[in-house]
Amino acid sequence: MAIEAWNDPNARPMVELRGLSKRFGDVTAVDGVDLKVFAGELFAILGASGSGKTTLLRMLAGFESPSAGQLLIDGVDMTRVPPYERPVNMMFQSYALFPHMSVAQNVAYGLKKEGVGKAEIADRVARILDQVKMGHLSGRKPAALSGGERQRVALARALVKRPKLLLLDEPLAALDRKLREHTQFELMNLQDELGITFMVVTHDQEEAMTLSSRIAVMNHGRFEQIGTPEAVYEYPGNRFVADFVGSINQLEATVNRVDADRVLLECASAGCEMEVVSDAAPAPGSDCWVAVRPEKILISKAPPETGRVAVKGVVHDLGYFGNLSIYRVELPTGHMMKVSAQNRQRSATKTLEWDDEVYLSWEVGSAVLLTD
């Protein structure tokens, strides 16, 4: 339902921000943002340190008061409502578990503070611990748990109060790479099972891409682009998003001719003419950039088949990563192109070496035309 809701102009959002701003003296941390997040979404706010994402999360939780704008949750204005009266819970990056309490006691703490009866607390704690697969460890203290187990306890404590909205601040940052990858899927499955709206703040692009139904890319207090992970990655709205999300090659160019959805460019960075597909091309003579992802590029010693964009260069650097190899290829203009190639065949030797002359080629539709 949530996946359809953001395309439905009549759907009521679970979270709505209207011109929300936060200033600290002369510094504007969040700058008049608008956003709609719908029930059941797992929504990610992605940005570098200082982009304003954590300040935005704290305003949603009620820990910071907006300088301007309005914040609604499930249709109710929460702009000036204190944290303890909001249908919101927050899972902190540090997990903030009480070391002297057991797993069950940590999870029950918020319910006890609210005066929930003992029988109901016991039932709700047991249910949520089973859902996060921690029921068998309910008597343990946090010090006796692994990082992934502590993460699940913190999640259970946040979920046991049955919030309409769960806020997660860098939820997987404390985990090692393999455990983080495993926990990402656990978190997705649990969110889908519970149907609670999750909003995740992260600086980790891979985490945002893997977890979320939609992403808002934040920069200097504003949203640069909001969309599905596929849309943000494959169709970045500007050069900042293209460069920030994943790895990409950007080539300076000038528009020569526009023919329907085909654009012929004079690409100074590559030293040749180049064709791209775009339905919103600038006028001839305009400056622009061609952006192409490293995995879209085919690298070969042999000339490519016709119908592909192609440039020639020399292998300047290479790195072997097991499942793939990364190449940095220097073009005759001096511009460096990054290429990633899957190692599909077993081999104890490199297929390409330093200083090899190679051709780089890609489908016309694989490149993106960017104007800002």
RONUKE-552408 format. One record per residue (C-alpha): residue number from 1; x, y, z. Coordinates in nm, 2 decimals, m for minus. Layout:
BEGIN
NUM	X	Y	Z
...
END
This chain:
BEGIN
1	0.00	0.00	0.00
2	0.28	0.24	0.09
3	0.45	0.18	m0.24
4	0.14	0.30	m0.42
5	0.06	0.58	m0.18
6	0.34	0.82	m0.27
7	0.20	0.83	m0.63
8	m0.16	0.89	m0.51
9	m0.23	1.27	m0.46
10	m0.53	1.18	m0.24
11	m0.34	0.96	0.00
12	m0.29	1.10	0.35
13	0.07	1.08	0.47
14	0.18	0.93	0.80
15	0.44	1.21	0.83
16	0.42	1.55	0.66
17	0.67	1.83	0.68
18	0.56	2.17	0.55
19	0.84	2.43	0.51
20	1.02	2.29	0.82
21	1.33	2.49	0.93
22	1.57	2.49	1.22
23	1.82	2.76	1.29
24	2.09	2.77	1.55
25	2.19	3.14	1.56
26	2.32	3.23	1.22
27	2.34	2.86	1.11
28	2.05	2.71	0.92
29	2.06	2.34	0.99
30	1.73	2.25	0.81
31	1.61	2.49	0.55
32	1.24	2.49	0.47
33	1.19	2.12	0.37
34	0.87	1.96	0.25
35	0.82	1.59	0.28
36	0.55	1.32	0.28
37	0.61	0.98	0.42
38	0.33	0.72	0.40
39	0.21	0.45	0.64
40	0.42	0.13	0.61
41	0.72	0.29	0.44
42	1.08	0.23	0.53
43	1.21	0.58	0.44
44	1.57	0.68	0.45
45	1.72	1.03	0.49
46	2.07	1.01	0.34
47	2.33	1.28	0.39
48	2.69	1.35	0.50
49	2.78	1.49	0.84
50	2.64	1.84	0.88
51	2.37	1.80	0.62
52	2.09	1.85	0.87
53	1.96	1.49	0.88
54	2.00	1.43	1.25
55	1.85	1.77	1.34
56	1.55	1.68	1.12
57	1.52	1.35	1.31
58	1.53	1.52	1.64
59	1.25	1.76	1.54
60	1.04	1.46	1.44
61	1.11	1.31	1.78
62	1.03	1.64	1.96
63	1.38	1.69	2.10
64	1.43	2.01	1.89
65	1.16	2.27	1.82
66	1.13	2.40	1.46
67	1.22	2.76	1.39
68	0.95	2.77	1.12
69	0.71	2.54	0.94
70	0.48	2.26	1.05
71	0.52	1.89	1.13
72	0.22	1.66	1.12
73	0.20	1.29	1.22
74	m0.10	1.09	1.11
75	m0.28	1.41	1.02
76	m0.22	1.57	1.37
77	m0.01	1.89	1.41
78	0.28	1.78	1.63
79	0.50	2.09	1.58
80	0.49	2.20	1.94
81	0.39	1.88	2.11
82	0.65	1.74	2.36
83	0.82	1.41	2.29
84	0.64	1.21	2.55
85	0.30	1.29	2.39
86	0.40	1.20	2.04
87	0.31	0.85	1.88
88	0.68	0.82	1.80
89	0.98	0.63	1.94
90	1.34	0.66	1.86
91	1.62	0.41	1.84
92	1.96	0.58	1.91
93	2.29	0.50	1.74
94	2.45	0.40	2.07
95	2.15	0.18	2.16
96	2.16	0.33	2.52
97	2.07	0.00	2.69
98	2.08	m0.01	3.08
99	2.38	m0.23	3.17
100	2.24	m0.34	3.50
101	1.90	m0.46	3.35
102	1.83	m0.78	3.17
103	1.71	m0.79	2.81
104	1.35	m0.82	2.92
105	1.38	m0.54	3.18
106	1.53	m0.31	2.92
107	1.25	m0.38	2.68
108	0.99	m0.34	2.96
109	1.13	m0.01	3.10
110	0.92	0.23	2.88
111	0.60	0.04	2.95
112	0.66	0.05	3.32
113	0.71	0.42	3.31
114	0.38	0.46	3.14
115	0.20	0.26	3.41
116	0.10	m0.04	3.19
117	m0.01	m0.34	3.40
118	0.23	m0.62	3.48
119	0.05	m0.89	3.29
120	0.03	m0.68	2.97
121	0.39	m0.58	3.00
122	0.50	m0.95	3.03
123	0.28	m1.04	2.73
124	0.40	m0.75	2.51
125	0.77	m0.80	2.60
126	0.76	m1.17	2.53
127	0.59	m1.11	2.19
128	0.83	m0.85	2.07
129	1.14	m1.04	2.19
130	1.01	m1.35	2.00
131	0.96	m1.13	1.69
132	1.32	m1.00	1.70
133	1.44	m1.36	1.79
134	1.57	m1.26	2.13
135	1.33	m1.45	2.35
136	1.58	m1.71	2.45
137	1.82	m1.44	2.58
138	1.56	m1.24	2.78
139	1.75	m1.30	3.11
140	2.09	m1.18	2.98
141	2.26	m0.85	3.05
142	2.37	m0.63	2.76
143	2.74	m0.70	2.83
144	2.68	m1.07	2.75
145	2.53	m0.99	2.41
146	2.69	m0.95	2.07
147	2.66	m0.62	1.88
148	2.38	m0.76	1.66
149	2.19	m0.89	1.97
150	2.22	m0.55	2.14
151	2.09	m0.39	1.82
152	1.78	m0.62	1.83
153	1.72	m0.54	2.20
154	1.72	m0.17	2.13
155	1.48	m0.22	1.84
156	1.25	m0.43	2.06
157	1.25	m0.16	2.32
158	1.15	0.10	2.07
159	0.88	m0.12	1.91
160	0.72	m0.26	2.23
161	0.54	0.07	2.28
162	0.37	0.03	1.94
163	0.45	0.37	1.79
164	0.30	0.49	1.47
165	0.64	0.61	1.37
166	0.98	0.46	1.45
167	1.29	0.68	1.41
168	1.63	0.52	1.37
169	1.95	0.72	1.39
170	2.24	0.53	1.21
171	2.09	0.20	1.34
172	2.36	m0.03	1.20
173	2.67	0.19	1.24
174	2.81	0.00	1.54
175	2.81	m0.34	1.36
176	3.09	m0.49	1.15
177	3.04	m0.53	0.78
178	2.91	m0.89	0.76
179	2.68	m0.84	1.06
180	2.55	m0.51	0.92
181	2.46	m0.68	0.58
182	2.28	m0.96	0.76
183	2.10	m0.72	1.00
184	1.98	m0.50	0.71
185	1.76	m0.78	0.58
186	1.64	m0.87	0.93
187	1.53	m0.51	0.98
188	1.35	m0.50	0.65
189	1.17	m0.83	0.72
190	1.07	m0.71	1.07
191	0.94	m0.38	0.94
192	0.74	m0.55	0.68
193	0.59	m0.79	0.94
194	0.50	m0.52	1.18
195	0.38	m0.26	0.92
196	0.51	0.03	1.13
197	0.65	0.33	0.95
198	1.03	0.35	0.98
199	1.24	0.66	0.91
200	1.61	0.59	0.90
201	1.88	0.85	0.91
202	2.21	0.74	0.77
203	2.53	0.86	0.60
204	2.58	0.51	0.45
205	2.46	0.50	0.09
206	2.46	0.13	0.06
207	2.25	0.10	0.38
208	2.00	0.35	0.25
209	1.98	0.18	m0.09
210	1.93	m0.17	0.07
211	1.68	m0.08	0.34
212	1.45	0.18	0.21
213	1.14	0.21	m0.01
214	1.24	0.57	m0.08
215	1.53	0.79	m0.01
216	1.57	1.17	0.05
217	1.92	1.29	m0.03
218	2.00	1.58	0.20
219	2.26	1.85	0.16
220	2.31	2.18	0.35
221	1.97	2.15	0.51
222	1.77	2.08	0.19
223	1.65	1.78	0.00
224	1.84	1.75	m0.33
225	1.62	1.46	m0.45
226	1.35	1.23	m0.32
227	1.27	0.90	m0.49
228	1.31	0.52	m0.49
229	1.66	0.38	m0.46
230	1.65	0.28	m0.82
231	1.54	0.63	m0.94
232	1.80	0.81	m0.73
233	2.08	0.59	m0.84
234	1.99	0.55	m1.21
235	1.84	0.90	m1.27
236	2.02	1.14	m1.03
237	1.86	1.49	m1.04
238	2.18	1.68	m1.03
239	2.56	1.65	m1.01
240	2.56	1.64	m0.63
241	2.33	1.34	m0.61
242	2.51	1.16	m0.89
243	2.84	1.20	m0.71
244	2.71	1.14	m0.36
245	2.51	0.82	m0.43
246	2.75	0.55	m0.55
247	3.04	0.60	m0.78
248	3.02	0.78	m1.11
249	3.22	0.93	m1.40
250	3.13	1.29	m1.50
251	3.25	1.43	m1.83
252	3.22	1.80	m1.93
253	3.04	1.86	m2.25
254	2.85	2.11	m2.48
255	2.52	2.04	m2.65
256	2.57	2.03	m3.03
257	2.23	1.91	m3.15
258	1.90	1.79	m3.00
259	1.69	1.54	m3.21
260	1.38	1.42	m3.03
261	1.52	1.23	m2.72
262	1.87	1.20	m2.87
263	2.13	1.46	m2.78
264	2.46	1.50	m2.96
265	2.74	1.64	m2.74
266	3.09	1.77	m2.80
267	3.26	1.61	m2.50
268	3.58	1.80	m2.42
269	3.68	1.56	m2.13
270	3.67	1.26	m2.37
271	3.80	1.44	m2.67
272	3.52	1.33	m2.90
273	3.15	1.36	m2.99
274	2.91	1.16	m2.78
275	2.54	1.08	m2.80
276	2.31	1.05	m2.50
277	1.93	0.99	m2.44
278	1.75	1.27	m2.27
279	1.39	1.40	m2.28
280	1.49	1.73	m2.12
281	1.80	1.85	m2.30
282	1.92	2.21	m2.28
283	1.95	2.42	m2.59
284	2.24	2.38	m2.84
285	2.55	2.56	m2.71
286	2.46	2.49	m2.35
287	2.72	2.34	m2.11
288	2.64	2.02	m1.94
289	2.79	1.70	m1.80
290	2.76	1.33	m1.91
291	2.75	1.09	m1.61
292	2.80	0.72	m1.65
293	2.83	0.46	m1.37
294	3.15	0.24	m1.36
295	2.95	m0.08	m1.39
296	2.78	0.04	m1.71
297	3.11	0.05	m1.89
298	3.26	m0.24	m2.08
299	3.64	m0.25	m2.09
300	3.82	m0.45	m2.36
301	4.14	m0.46	m2.57
302	3.93	m0.51	m2.88
303	3.72	m0.23	m3.04
304	3.35	m0.25	m2.93
305	3.06	m0.34	m3.15
306	2.89	m0.05	m3.34
307	2.60	0.13	m3.18
308	2.78	0.20	m2.85
309	2.96	0.51	m2.72
310	3.33	0.44	m2.72
311	3.65	0.60	m2.61
312	4.01	0.48	m2.60
313	4.25	0.50	m2.31
314	4.53	0.34	m2.11
315	4.50	0.14	m1.78
316	4.65	0.37	m1.52
317	4.56	0.18	m1.20
318	4.38	m0.15	m1.12
319	4.26	m0.33	m0.82
320	4.14	m0.69	m0.77
321	3.86	m0.74	m0.52
322	3.77	m1.10	m0.58
323	3.42	m1.07	m0.72
324	3.52	m0.76	m0.93
325	3.81	m0.56	m1.06
326	3.83	m0.18	m1.06
327	4.02	0.00	m1.33
328	4.12	0.37	m1.36
329	4.17	0.44	m1.73
330	4.34	0.76	m1.85
331	4.19	0.91	m2.17
332	4.41	1.10	m2.42
333	4.28	1.43	m2.27
334	4.42	1.33	m1.93
335	4.07	1.26	m1.78
336	4.04	0.95	m1.56
337	3.75	0.71	m1.60
338	3.67	0.45	m1.34
339	3.54	0.11	m1.46
340	3.42	m0.19	m1.25
341	3.41	m0.53	m1.41
342	3.27	m0.85	m1.27
343	3.52	m1.14	m1.26
344	3.28	m1.40	m1.41
345	3.55	m1.65	m1.50
346	3.80	m1.81	m1.27
347	4.16	m1.71	m1.34
348	4.48	m1.69	m1.15
349	4.61	m1.41	m1.37
350	4.49	m1.07	m1.46
351	4.31	m1.02	m1.80
352	4.43	m0.66	m1.81
353	4.75	m0.51	m1.69
354	4.89	m0.16	m1.61
355	4.96	0.04	m1.93
356	4.74	m0.17	m2.15
357	4.56	0.02	m2.43
358	4.19	m0.04	m2.39
359	3.85	0.06	m2.53
360	3.57	0.18	m2.29
361	3.22	0.15	m2.43
362	2.86	0.17	m2.30
363	2.51	0.18	m2.43
364	2.38	0.52	m2.53
365	2.10	0.49	m2.28
366	2.33	0.41	m1.99
367	2.47	0.77	m1.96
368	2.28	1.05	m1.78
369	2.28	1.41	m1.90
370	2.31	1.66	m1.61
371	2.29	2.04	m1.62
372	2.36	2.14	m1.26
END
